[in-house]
Amino acid sequence: MTTVFPDTGVGPLLRDWRERRRISQLDLALRADSSARHISFIETGRSRPSEDMVLRLAEQLDIPVRERNALLVVAGYAPRYAQTPLDDPAMASVRDGLDRLLAGYEPYPALVVDGRYDVVAVNRGIALLMEGVAEELLTPPLNAMRITLHPAGLAPRIRNLAEWRADLLAQMERQIALVRSPELRTLYEEVAAYPVPDRADRADRDADGRGAERARERTPSFALPLVIEHGGQVLSFIASIATFNTPMDVTVAELAIETFLPADPETAAYLRERLP
């Protein structure tokens, strides 16, 4: 995934990150063991920051690892963080750990995606939910956003699609603002343009048409649920996302593990029956 910076020096870029984090020059200086005067000189280009200073400021501004490499390059230094492909032998322990985590979460759904929302690994719970998804969407590289929001994907079966779609698009917007990636922007424009299946046109297999409402009634209100139909059963999940702590590799830094916790006993029982 490519990061694009404007044709400018490292100072204005660091200032942009500071302003986005809503941190004053004085606060940043105190956090980075520097002075507000020095921070001001760096941001205006009057002073060239050392490599150590770039890294310290990036750490205090919580700048993603990929963007830290880009800042170092703009400042005239070599990238600090490697970007190791997941299929590299050096990543064997990471792959094994992810596989064990996904398998251990079964029968509940879980998957791993990278910074482009391309699917890295799934467990049997996710595979179950993807039954019926169009073959064209299952051709590698699988993309979680396309599979979820495409009219030939999961979208027609998501009972609270309007809310879930809005939440996913907002998540992508936050990510785009953070990494400024043309690839993510293109993906966002693609999935945001997908036609939304009309609720009246979507099959409702409940006799009285209240399947989604019942799922909501038995779902805790502390988080937005994913309410989705599968095999005539309305399932409800609460999603959570986990990332690696203090990653030192760009690939690892951009991996996200998304798990779906059954939000009610009926959903849990259904999955245990289908995936013993």
C-alpha positions as CSV (number, residue, x, y, z in Angstrom):
1,M,0.0,0.0,0.0
2,T,1.5,3.3,-1.2
3,T,1.7,6.4,1.0
4,V,1.6,9.6,-1.0
5,F,3.0,12.8,0.6
6,P,2.8,16.3,-0.9
7,D,6.0,17.7,-2.4
8,T,7.2,19.3,0.9
9,G,9.7,18.8,3.6
10,V,9.5,16.8,6.8
11,G,8.6,19.8,8.9
12,P,5.2,20.6,7.4
13,L,4.4,16.9,7.4
14,L,5.2,16.7,11.1
15,R,3.1,19.8,11.7
16,D,0.2,18.2,9.8
17,W,0.4,15.2,12.1
18,R,0.6,17.3,15.2
19,E,-2.5,19.4,14.2
20,R,-4.4,16.2,13.4
21,R,-3.6,14.9,16.9
22,R,-4.6,18.3,18.3
23,I,-1.4,18.7,20.2
24,S,0.4,22.0,20.8
25,Q,4.0,22.5,20.0
26,L,4.7,22.9,23.7
27,D,2.9,19.6,24.6
28,L,4.8,17.8,21.8
29,A,8.1,19.3,23.0
30,L,7.5,18.1,26.6
31,R,6.6,14.6,25.4
32,A,9.6,14.4,23.1
33,D,12.1,15.9,25.6
34,S,12.7,18.9,23.4
35,S,11.7,22.6,23.3
36,A,8.8,24.4,21.7
37,R,11.3,26.6,19.9
38,H,13.0,23.6,18.4
39,I,9.7,22.0,17.3
40,S,8.8,25.3,15.7
41,F,12.1,25.5,13.8
42,I,11.6,21.9,12.6
43,E,8.1,22.6,11.3
44,T,9.0,25.7,9.5
45,G,12.1,24.1,7.9
46,R,14.6,26.3,9.8
47,S,16.1,23.2,11.5
48,R,16.6,19.7,10.1
49,P,15.6,17.1,12.6
50,S,18.0,14.2,13.4
51,E,16.9,10.7,12.7
52,D,16.3,10.1,16.4
53,M,14.2,13.2,16.6
54,V,12.0,12.2,13.7
55,L,11.4,8.8,15.4
56,R,10.7,10.4,18.7
57,L,8.2,12.8,17.3
58,A,6.6,10.0,15.3
59,E,6.3,7.9,18.4
60,Q,4.7,10.8,20.4
61,L,2.3,11.5,17.5
62,D,1.3,7.9,17.2
63,I,2.2,7.9,13.5
64,P,1.7,4.5,11.8
65,V,4.9,2.5,11.1
66,R,4.6,2.8,7.3
67,E,4.3,6.6,7.6
68,R,7.3,6.7,9.9
69,N,9.4,5.2,7.1
70,A,8.1,7.8,4.7
71,L,8.9,10.6,7.1
72,L,12.4,9.3,7.5
73,V,12.9,9.2,3.7
74,V,11.6,12.8,3.3
75,A,14.0,13.9,6.1
76,G,16.9,12.3,4.2
77,Y,17.3,9.1,6.2
78,A,16.9,5.4,5.4
79,P,13.7,3.6,6.3
80,R,13.9,2.0,9.8
81,Y,11.1,-0.6,9.6
82,A,11.2,-3.7,7.4
83,Q,8.2,-4.8,5.3
84,T,8.4,-8.6,5.3
85,P,5.9,-10.6,3.2
86,L,3.7,-12.9,5.2
87,D,4.9,-15.9,3.1
88,D,8.5,-15.2,4.0
89,P,10.1,-18.0,6.2
90,A,10.9,-15.3,8.8
91,M,7.1,-14.8,9.3
92,A,6.4,-18.5,10.1
93,S,5.8,-17.8,13.8
94,V,3.4,-15.0,13.0
95,R,1.4,-17.1,10.5
96,D,1.3,-20.1,12.9
97,G,0.1,-17.8,15.7
98,L,-2.7,-16.4,13.6
99,D,-3.8,-19.8,12.4
100,R,-3.9,-21.0,16.0
101,L,-5.9,-18.0,17.1
102,L,-8.5,-18.3,14.4
103,A,-8.9,-22.1,15.0
104,G,-9.2,-21.6,18.7
105,Y,-12.0,-19.1,18.2
106,E,-14.2,-21.6,16.3
107,P,-17.1,-22.1,15.9
108,Y,-17.4,-18.3,16.1
109,P,-16.3,-16.3,13.0
110,A,-12.9,-14.7,12.9
111,L,-10.6,-13.4,10.1
112,V,-7.3,-11.5,9.5
113,V,-7.1,-8.6,7.1
114,D,-4.2,-6.4,6.0
115,G,-4.1,-2.6,5.5
116,R,-6.1,-2.8,2.3
117,Y,-8.7,-5.0,3.9
118,D,-7.5,-7.9,1.8
119,V,-8.3,-11.2,3.6
120,V,-5.1,-12.9,4.9
121,A,-6.8,-15.8,6.8
122,V,-10.3,-17.0,7.9
123,N,-11.7,-19.7,10.1
124,R,-14.6,-22.0,9.5
125,G,-17.0,-19.6,11.1
126,I,-16.3,-17.0,8.4
127,A,-16.4,-19.6,5.7
128,L,-19.9,-20.6,6.9
129,L,-21.2,-17.0,6.7
130,M,-19.7,-16.6,3.2
131,E,-21.7,-19.5,1.7
132,G,-23.6,-18.1,-1.2
133,V,-21.3,-15.3,-2.0
134,A,-20.7,-14.8,-5.7
135,E,-17.6,-16.7,-7.0
136,E,-16.2,-13.5,-8.5
137,L,-15.8,-12.1,-5.0
138,L,-14.1,-15.2,-3.8
139,T,-11.3,-15.0,-6.3
140,P,-8.0,-14.0,-4.6
141,P,-7.2,-11.6,-3.3
142,L,-10.4,-11.6,-1.3
143,N,-11.4,-8.2,0.1
144,A,-13.5,-8.0,3.2
145,M,-15.1,-4.7,2.2
146,R,-16.1,-6.0,-1.2
147,I,-17.5,-9.3,0.2
148,T,-19.5,-7.5,2.8
149,L,-21.0,-4.6,0.8
150,H,-21.3,-5.9,-2.7
151,P,-24.9,-6.8,-3.8
152,A,-23.6,-10.2,-4.8
153,G,-21.9,-10.6,-1.4
154,L,-23.2,-10.5,2.1
155,A,-25.1,-7.3,1.7
156,P,-28.5,-8.7,0.8
157,R,-28.4,-10.9,3.9
158,I,-27.4,-8.2,6.4
159,R,-30.6,-7.1,8.1
160,N,-29.2,-3.9,9.5
161,L,-27.3,-3.1,6.3
162,A,-27.8,0.7,6.4
163,E,-26.2,1.0,9.9
164,W,-23.5,-1.6,9.3
165,R,-22.6,-0.1,5.9
166,A,-22.3,3.4,7.4
167,D,-20.1,2.1,10.1
168,L,-17.7,0.4,7.7
169,L,-17.5,3.4,5.4
170,A,-16.7,5.6,8.4
171,Q,-14.0,3.2,9.4
172,M,-12.5,3.4,6.0
173,E,-12.7,7.2,6.0
174,R,-10.7,7.3,9.3
175,Q,-8.1,4.9,7.8
176,I,-7.8,7.0,4.7
177,A,-7.2,10.2,6.8
178,L,-4.6,8.4,8.7
179,V,-2.5,6.8,5.9
180,R,-3.5,8.9,2.8
181,S,-3.4,5.9,0.6
182,P,-4.6,6.1,-3.1
183,E,-5.4,2.4,-3.0
184,L,-7.7,2.8,0.0
185,R,-9.3,5.8,-1.5
186,T,-10.0,3.8,-4.7
187,L,-11.5,0.9,-2.7
188,Y,-13.6,3.3,-0.7
189,E,-15.0,5.0,-3.8
190,E,-15.8,1.6,-5.3
191,V,-17.6,0.1,-2.3
192,A,-19.4,3.3,-1.5
193,A,-20.9,3.3,-5.0
194,Y,-22.3,-0.2,-4.7
195,P,-26.2,-0.1,-5.0
196,V,-27.8,-0.8,-1.6
197,P,-30.3,-3.7,-1.8
198,D,-33.8,-2.4,-0.9
199,R,-35.2,-3.9,2.3
200,A,-38.5,-4.6,0.6
201,D,-36.7,-6.7,-2.1
202,R,-34.7,-8.8,0.4
203,A,-36.1,-12.2,1.3
204,D,-37.5,-12.3,4.8
205,R,-38.0,-15.9,5.8
206,D,-39.8,-15.1,9.1
207,A,-43.6,-15.6,9.0
208,D,-44.3,-12.2,10.5
209,G,-41.3,-10.3,9.0
210,R,-39.9,-9.4,12.5
211,G,-36.7,-11.5,12.3
212,A,-34.3,-8.5,12.4
213,E,-36.4,-6.8,15.1
214,R,-36.2,-9.9,17.3
215,A,-32.5,-10.1,16.8
216,R,-32.2,-6.5,17.9
217,E,-34.3,-7.2,21.0
218,R,-32.0,-10.0,22.2
219,T,-28.8,-8.1,21.3
220,P,-27.0,-6.0,24.0
221,S,-27.1,-2.3,23.2
222,F,-23.5,-1.5,24.1
223,A,-22.2,-2.0,20.6
224,L,-23.6,-2.0,17.0
225,P,-24.4,-5.6,16.1
226,L,-24.0,-7.3,12.8
227,V,-27.4,-8.9,12.2
228,I,-27.2,-11.3,9.3
229,E,-29.4,-14.2,7.9
230,H,-28.0,-17.6,7.3
231,G,-29.9,-20.7,6.4
232,G,-33.2,-19.2,7.5
233,Q,-31.8,-18.2,10.9
234,V,-31.2,-14.6,11.9
235,L,-27.8,-14.4,13.6
236,S,-26.4,-11.5,15.7
237,F,-22.8,-10.7,16.4
238,I,-20.7,-8.1,18.2
239,A,-17.4,-7.4,16.3
240,S,-14.1,-6.6,17.8
241,I,-10.7,-5.7,16.2
242,A,-7.2,-6.5,17.6
243,T,-3.8,-5.4,16.3
244,F,-0.2,-6.3,17.3
245,N,1.3,-4.3,20.2
246,T,4.4,-2.2,19.2
247,P,5.0,-3.8,15.8
248,M,8.5,-3.3,14.3
249,D,7.5,-4.5,10.8
250,V,5.1,-2.7,8.4
251,T,3.3,-5.9,7.4
252,V,2.7,-6.9,11.0
253,A,1.7,-3.3,11.9
254,E,-1.1,-3.4,9.3
255,L,-2.6,-6.7,10.2
256,A,-6.0,-6.7,12.0
257,I,-7.7,-9.6,13.6
258,E,-11.5,-9.2,13.6
259,T,-13.6,-11.5,15.7
260,F,-17.4,-11.9,15.9
261,L,-18.8,-12.7,19.3
262,P,-22.3,-14.2,19.3
263,A,-24.6,-11.6,20.8
264,D,-27.3,-14.0,21.9
265,P,-27.6,-17.7,22.9
266,E,-29.5,-18.5,19.7
267,T,-26.6,-17.5,17.5
268,A,-24.1,-19.3,19.6
269,A,-26.2,-22.5,19.6
270,Y,-26.6,-22.3,15.8
271,L,-22.9,-22.1,15.2
272,R,-22.1,-24.9,17.6
273,E,-24.6,-27.1,15.8
274,R,-23.3,-26.2,12.3
275,L,-19.6,-26.4,13.2
276,P,-19.2,-29.0,15.9
